Amino acid sequence: MKSTQNTLLITGGSAGIGLEAAKLFSAKGNTVIILGRNKERLQKAAAQLKNVTAIAADVSNQEDVDQLVKRLNVDFPNLNMVINNAGRALVYNLATENVNAFDKAADEMLTNYLSIIRLNEKLLPLLKQQKDAAIVNVSSVVAFVPGSLSTYSASKAALHSYTQSLRIALAKVSGIKVFELMPPLVDTEFSAPIGGSKGIHPSIVAERLLTGLENDEYEIHVGQTEDIYRLFLSSPADALEFMNGHRQQVEV
């Protein structure tokens, strides 16, 4: 997949991995649209970069998504890449009573999984019009081995399975390439409640994404994700024990 002369949408683009990806793609001469719920933070992020448009919208809100898709079709008819980076992670213990686990799980599954399916489906007609097109779903190392964030882990496992299915389905009918970016713990505001300060810098993830796209590496393992993946293949039980004994180091 080419890494220049694209028109791309990055959800969750005002901070963390999304912002670092926007910086990288902007510097390479791509047209970048960053999406997020906080309008002020989005505009501040866009002001730092060239060729970047900020759109305030919530990917978990159907009305916002419908308006977004309409605008993209009108203002960005050459859109050929979607990076689904927006996410939601809630810290709670399944063994504790009265934590509203169901409501929290519904919130996380909507943002991390169902919203991605909806946005991809609505943008497929536009993507299919392009000569080169790609979808990037940002999942996590916990797609392989769950950590302490129970529903977050489950949502990323679901996203991993969906990404594989989408890749197979689109390969039969179009040239749209489907990538999955799988970071370990990353030092962002998003991951602060689970020890994010011990993680890798989000710019490392963005750079790894770029090289993965250029090399058509459809499952892009970043940093320690590769180690956990190999451990998982050799011994799922050991991988599970390692993840939950060292979750402050590897979970995102």
Protein Blocks (a to p, Z undefined) as FASTA:
>chain_A
ZZehiacddehilgcjllmmmmmmmmnopacddddfblmlmmmmmmmpghiacddddfkl
mklmmmmmmmmmmmmmmbcbdcdfbccdddddfkbghklmmmmmmmmmmmmmmmmmmmmm
mmmmmmmmpmbdcdddddbfklmpccfblmlmmmmmmmmmmmmmmmmmmmmmmccdcddd
dddddddfklmmnopmmmccfklmmmmmmmmmmnopabacehjlmmmmmmmmmommlmmm
mmmmmmmmmgZZ
